[in-house]
Amino acid sequence: MREFGYQRALDVPGAVAVLDADPEARFLGGGTNLVDLMKTGVERPARLVDIRELPLDRIEKTPGGGLRIGATVTNSDLAAHPEVRRRYPALAQAVLAGASGQLRNMATVGGNLLQRTRCGYFTDVTQPCNKRAPGSGCPAVTGEHHNAAILGASGHCVAVHPSDMGVALTAFDAVVSYETADGPGEVPLAAFYLPVADTPHRETALPPGALITGVTLPPAPVAAASRYRKVRERASYAFAIGSVAAALDVEAGTVREARLALGAVASRPWRASEAERVLTGAPADARTFAAAADAELAAARPLPHNGYKVTLMRNLMVAVLTELAEEAAR
């Protein structure tokens, strides 16, 4: 591990100023991803700026019924918060599915959004990887890719984003707030992660040196009837091979509103806009749910060894939507 400096940030402007002056510095929240990458040599920061004591650890109601979640709120506190569990249950479920209690106690909301892919070629510095070393190639395309992307990938990168929390936040139109040396800004989570294209090393729309300060969930009454379902290769905590965050508003057997996002299928949490289009105004039945899943997955481009994900995601989407419709009918 490269030697690095360490300092504790006393306020947000001070934290931002450090990275503005030193591009090789990194913000340190819980460190559950960053420290691992430092150990393997993927990340080699010259300085760590500890932001855990900044006043960004609150969850507050917003006018109209939304929530603002501070960037240093731990995953444990997020999942346990009564307003999150009541208004956005799929978010609480996603966080609980993401990691063990020990990791949730350390991991932060801002850090969760910025975690890097767990692709084995990315985390192994002896291997080429366009995300880690631009222009070196993507060996996963012809190598081990059973858990690679089936949507939105390119020949330059087929890695998937590992966040569970981000999938639920995407379904609920979350907005990310940040601070830079030039002042504050915000970006919808739908535009936060950049398309892979031929620049997979450019992962987010954050300006250089920006510090995430919080995430805002807008009012979404439909989110109260939501669910997160994750499929993984073992019953213990593991990264998803497929996941769904879904919410349905059903009246008289017809879908009035639908929210749907998919995980472990792309380089970013994937908003299932085509599926939502098919669902809205249609009967809340198995035929509609299957048609919605098929419409979304029509764009899937699996590799030779991950085609199973198309069937898995179709079945998972139908199962979760069916459960929500049955609950609405009771």
C-alpha positions in Angstrom: 0.0 0.0 0.0 1.3 3.4 -0.9 2.0 5.7 2.0 -0.7 8.4 2.4 -1.4 11.4 4.5 -4.5 11.7 6.7 -6.5 14.6 8.0 -9.9 15.1 9.6 -12.2 17.6 7.9 -13.7 20.2 10.2 -16.3 21.6 7.8 -17.5 21.1 4.3 -15.6 24.0 2.7 -12.4 22.9 4.3 -12.9 19.3 3.0 -13.6 20.5 -0.5 -10.6 22.9 -0.4 -8.2 20.0 0.3 -9.3 18.0 -2.8 -9.3 21.2 -4.9 -5.6 21.7 -4.0 -4.7 18.0 -4.2 -6.4 16.0 -6.9 -4.7 12.8 -5.5 -6.6 13.1 -2.2 -9.7 11.1 -1.5 -12.6 11.6 0.8 -12.9 8.9 3.5 -16.4 7.9 4.8 -16.8 4.4 6.2 -13.9 3.1 4.0 -15.7 -0.2 3.3 -14.8 0.0 -0.4 -12.0 2.6 -0.6 -9.7 0.9 1.9 -10.1 -2.5 0.2 -9.1 -1.0 -3.1 -6.1 0.7 -1.4 -5.0 -2.7 -0.2 -5.1 -4.2 -3.7 -3.4 -1.2 -5.2 -6.4 -0.1 -7.4 -6.7 3.1 -5.4 -3.5 4.9 -4.4 -4.5 8.2 -2.8 -1.8 10.6 -1.6 -4.1 11.8 1.2 -7.3 10.7 2.9 -9.7 13.4 4.1 -11.9 11.9 6.9 -15.4 13.4 6.6 -17.2 11.3 9.2 -17.5 14.2 11.7 -19.1 16.6 9.2 -22.7 17.6 10.0 -24.1 15.4 7.2 -25.5 12.6 9.3 -29.2 13.5 9.5 -32.4 12.3 7.8 -34.9 15.1 7.6 -38.4 15.5 6.1 -38.8 17.8 3.2 -41.9 19.9 2.4 -44.5 17.8 0.7 -43.5 14.4 2.1 -40.0 13.7 0.8 -36.8 13.0 2.7 -33.3 14.4 2.7 -30.6 12.0 3.6 -27.2 13.3 4.7 -24.1 11.8 2.9 -22.6 10.4 6.1 -25.7 8.7 7.4 -24.7 5.1 7.9 -26.5 2.3 6.0 -27.7 0.9 9.4 -29.3 4.2 10.4 -30.9 4.6 6.9 -32.5 1.1 7.0 -33.8 1.6 10.5 -35.2 5.0 10.1 -39.0 4.9 10.7 -39.8 7.4 7.9 -37.7 5.4 5.4 -39.4 2.2 6.4 -42.8 3.8 6.1 -42.5 5.9 3.0 -39.8 4.0 1.0 -39.8 0.4 2.3 -37.9 -0.9 -0.8 -35.0 1.4 0.1 -34.8 -0.1 3.7 -35.0 -3.6 2.2 -32.2 -2.9 -0.3 -29.9 -1.6 2.3 -30.5 -4.6 4.6 -29.8 -6.9 1.6 -26.6 -5.2 0.8 -24.2 -6.2 3.5 -23.7 -7.5 7.0 -24.5 -5.5 10.1 -20.9 -4.7 10.7 -20.4 -3.2 7.3 -23.7 -1.3 7.4 -22.6 0.3 10.7 -19.6 1.8 8.8 -20.8 2.3 5.3 -22.2 5.7 4.4 -24.9 6.8 1.9 -22.4 8.9 -0.2 -19.8 6.2 -0.2 -22.4 3.6 -1.3 -23.2 5.6 -4.4 -19.5 5.9 -5.2 -18.4 2.4 -4.7 -16.6 0.8 -7.6 -17.4 -2.3 -9.5 -16.4 -5.7 -8.0 -15.4 -7.1 -11.4 -12.5 -9.4 -10.9 -10.4 -7.9 -13.7 -10.9 -4.4 -12.2 -9.7 -5.4 -8.7 -6.7 -7.4 -10.0 -4.0 -4.9 -10.9 -2.1 -7.6 -12.9 -5.0 -7.7 -15.4 -5.9 -5.1 -18.1 -9.0 -3.1 -17.4 -10.4 0.0 -19.3 -12.1 1.2 -16.1 -8.8 1.2 -14.2 -6.3 1.8 -17.0 -8.0 3.4 -20.0 -7.1 1.8 -23.3 -5.8 -1.4 -21.8 -8.8 -3.5 -22.9 -11.7 -5.4 -21.3 -10.7 -9.1 -20.8 -14.2 -9.8 -19.4 -15.7 -9.7 -22.8 -14.0 -13.0 -23.8 -13.1 -14.2 -20.3 -15.1 -14.6 -17.0 -18.3 -12.7 -17.4 -21.1 -14.8 -15.9 -22.2 -11.8 -13.8 -21.5 -9.1 -16.4 -23.9 -6.6 -17.8 -26.7 -7.4 -20.2 -27.9 -3.8 -20.6 -26.1 -0.6 -21.6 -22.7 -2.2 -21.9 -20.1 -1.7 -24.6 -17.1 -3.5 -25.9 -15.0 -1.4 -23.7 -16.6 -2.5 -20.4 -19.2 -5.0 -19.3 -18.9 -4.6 -15.5 -22.0 -4.1 -13.3 -22.5 -1.6 -10.5 -22.7 -3.3 -7.1 -25.0 -1.0 -5.2 -28.3 -2.3 -3.8 -29.2 1.0 -2.3 -28.7 2.8 -5.6 -31.3 0.6 -7.3 -34.0 1.7 -4.9 -32.9 5.3 -5.0 -33.1 5.2 -8.8 -36.6 3.9 -8.8 -37.7 6.8 -6.6 -36.1 9.6 -8.6 -33.5 10.6 -6.0 -31.4 13.7 -6.5 -27.7 13.9 -5.4 -26.4 17.1 -3.8 -22.8 18.0 -3.8 -20.3 20.8 -2.9 -17.3 22.0 -4.9 -14.9 24.8 -4.5 -17.2 26.8 -6.8 -20.3 26.2 -4.7 -23.1 23.7 -4.4 -24.8 21.7 -7.1 -27.1 18.8 -7.6 -27.7 16.1 -10.2 -30.6 13.6 -10.6 -29.5 10.1 -9.9 -30.8 9.2 -13.3 -28.0 11.3 -14.8 -25.4 10.7 -12.0 -23.8 7.6 -13.6 -22.4 8.1 -17.0 -23.0 5.7 -19.9 -20.1 3.3 -20.5 -19.5 4.1 -24.1 -15.7 4.2 -24.8 -14.8 6.0 -21.5 -15.7 3.5 -18.7 -13.2 5.2 -16.4 -15.5 8.2 -16.2 -18.1 6.8 -13.9 -20.1 9.8 -12.6 -21.2 13.3 -13.5 -19.7 14.7 -10.3 -17.2 17.6 -11.0 -13.6 16.9 -10.0 -13.1 17.2 -6.2 -16.9 17.3 -5.5 -18.1 16.1 -2.1 -21.5 14.5 -2.0 -23.4 16.2 0.8 -26.8 14.4 0.6 -29.5 12.6 -1.3 -33.1 13.9 -1.6 -36.0 11.7 -2.2 -38.9 13.6 -3.7 -42.5 12.9 -2.4 -43.7 9.6 -4.0 -46.8 8.2 -2.5 -46.5 5.1 -4.7 -43.2 4.3 -2.9 -45.1 3.3 0.2 -46.2 0.1 -1.7 -42.7 -1.0 -2.8 -40.4 -4.0 -2.5 -36.8 -4.9 -3.2 -35.9 -8.4 -4.2 -32.3 -9.6 -4.7 -31.0 -12.8 -6.2 -27.4 -13.8 -5.2 -25.3 -16.9 -5.5 -25.4 -17.8 -1.8 -27.8 -17.2 1.0 -25.2 -15.2 3.0 -24.4 -11.6 2.1 -23.2 -11.4 -1.5 -23.3 -9.1 -4.4 -26.4 -9.5 -6.6 -26.6 -11.4 -9.9 -29.9 -9.6 -10.3 -32.2 -7.4 -8.3 -35.4 -5.4 -8.7 -36.8 -2.4 -6.8 -40.5 -2.0 -7.7 -43.5 0.1 -6.6 -47.1 -0.2 -7.9 -50.2 1.9 -7.4 -53.2 -0.2 -8.4 -56.8 0.9 -8.4 -59.7 -1.3 -9.5 -57.3 -3.8 -11.0 -55.5 -1.2 -13.2 -51.9 0.1 -12.7 -52.1 3.8 -12.1 -48.4 4.3 -11.5 -45.3 2.1 -11.6 -41.7 2.5 -10.5 -39.1 -0.1 -11.5 -35.3 -0.2 -11.4 -33.0 -3.2 -11.9 -29.6 -4.0 -10.3 -26.6 -6.0 -11.4 -27.6 -5.8 -15.1 -25.6 -2.7 -16.1 -22.8 -0.4 -15.2 -25.3 1.7 -13.2 -28.6 1.1 -11.5 -31.0 0.6 -14.4 -34.3 2.5 -14.6 -36.8 0.2 -16.3 -38.6 3.0 -18.2 -39.9 0.7 -21.0 -41.4 -1.6 -18.4 -43.0 1.3 -16.6 -44.5 2.5 -19.9 -46.1 -0.9 -20.5 -47.4 -1.1 -17.0 -49.0 2.3 -16.7 -52.8 2.1 -17.4 -52.7 -1.6 -18.0 -54.4 -4.4 -16.1 -52.4 -5.5 -13.0 -52.1 -9.1 -14.1 -49.5 -11.7 -15.1 -49.8 -11.0 -18.8 -49.1 -7.3 -18.4 -46.2 -8.0 -16.0 -44.6 -10.4 -18.5 -45.1 -7.9 -21.3 -43.5 -5.2 -19.3 -40.5 -7.4 -18.5 -40.1 -8.4 -22.1 -40.3 -4.8 -23.3 -37.5 -3.8 -20.9 -35.3 -6.8 -21.7 -35.7 -6.5 -25.4 -32.6 -4.3 -25.4 -30.5 -6.9 -23.5 -27.3 -8.0 -25.2 -25.9 -10.9 -23.1 -22.5 -12.4 -23.6 -22.0 -16.1 -24.2 -22.0 -17.0 -20.5 -24.5 -14.6 -18.9 -27.6 -15.1 -21.0 -29.2 -16.7 -18.0 -29.7 -13.2 -16.6 -32.3 -12.4 -19.2 -34.5 -15.2 -18.0 -33.7 -14.6 -14.3 -34.6 -10.9 -14.6 -37.8 -11.6 -16.5 -38.9 -14.0 -13.8 -37.8 -11.7 -11.0 -39.7 -8.7 -12.4 -42.9 -10.7 -12.8 -42.6 -12.2 -9.4 -42.1 -8.9 -7.6 -44.9 -7.1 -9.6 -47.3 -10.0 -8.9 -46.6 -9.8 -5.1 -47.2 -6.1 -5.1 -50.5 -6.5 -7.1 -51.7 -9.2 -4.7 -51.0 -7.0 -1.7 -52.9 -4.1 -3.4 -55.9 -6.4 -3.9 -56.2 -7.4 -0.3 
